[in-house]
Amino acid sequence: MVTLTEIVKAYCTDTVIECDVAFSTVAIGDDIFLQGQEADEFNDAVERLWNETGDTTIEECRAHLARPYVDCLG
């Protein structure tokens, strides 16, 4: 059976992701910018996923959740 950790690690993007929780911004590569509520929701989802998996890094969770954004522009 495939674990959540395996899914997170398998479905990641290699795009640079920069998060600033204090200013409610997320930059995914050079083309995608989230701010305000959308950035807060992304960061909340990252933290929930990170807590749920327990054995992934926060960066892997960000890369996993950013993948759909990157795929939309690809």
C-alpha positions in Angstrom: 0.0 0.0 0.0 1.3 3.4 -0.9 1.8 5.8 2.0 0.9 9.5 2.1 4.7 10.3 2.4 5.4 8.3 -0.8 2.7 10.3 -2.6 4.0 13.6 -1.3 7.6 12.8 -2.3 6.6 11.4 -5.7 4.4 14.3 -6.8 6.6 17.3 -6.2 7.8 20.2 -8.4 11.4 21.3 -8.5 10.3 24.9 -8.9 11.6 27.4 -6.3 8.9 28.2 -3.7 9.2 31.2 -1.4 6.7 31.7 1.4 6.4 34.7 3.7 3.7 33.9 6.3 4.1 37.4 8.0 3.2 39.2 4.7 0.8 36.5 3.5 2.6 35.9 0.2 3.8 32.8 -1.7 5.9 32.9 -4.9 6.0 29.8 -7.0 8.8 30.1 -9.5 8.8 33.4 -11.5 5.3 33.3 -12.8 2.9 32.5 -9.9 2.2 34.8 -6.9 -0.3 34.2 -4.2 -1.2 36.8 -1.7 -3.7 37.4 1.1 -6.3 34.7 1.8 -5.0 32.5 -1.1 -1.5 32.5 0.3 -2.8 31.9 3.9 -4.8 28.9 2.6 -1.8 27.5 0.8 0.4 27.9 3.9 -2.3 26.3 6.1 -2.6 23.4 3.7 1.2 22.9 3.8 1.2 22.9 7.6 -1.7 20.4 7.7 0.0 18.1 5.2 3.3 18.3 7.1 1.7 17.5 10.4 -0.3 14.6 8.9 2.7 12.9 7.2 5.1 13.4 10.1 8.1 12.3 8.1 8.4 14.8 5.2 10.0 18.2 5.2 8.0 21.4 5.0 9.8 22.0 1.7 8.5 18.7 0.3 5.0 19.6 1.4 5.3 23.0 -0.3 6.6 21.4 -3.5 3.8 18.9 -3.5 1.0 21.4 -3.1 2.6 23.8 -5.6 2.7 21.2 -8.3 -0.8 21.8 -9.6 -0.1 25.5 -10.0 3.1 24.7 -12.0 1.2 22.1 -14.1 -1.4 24.6 -15.1 1.2 26.8 -16.7 3.1 23.9 -18.2 
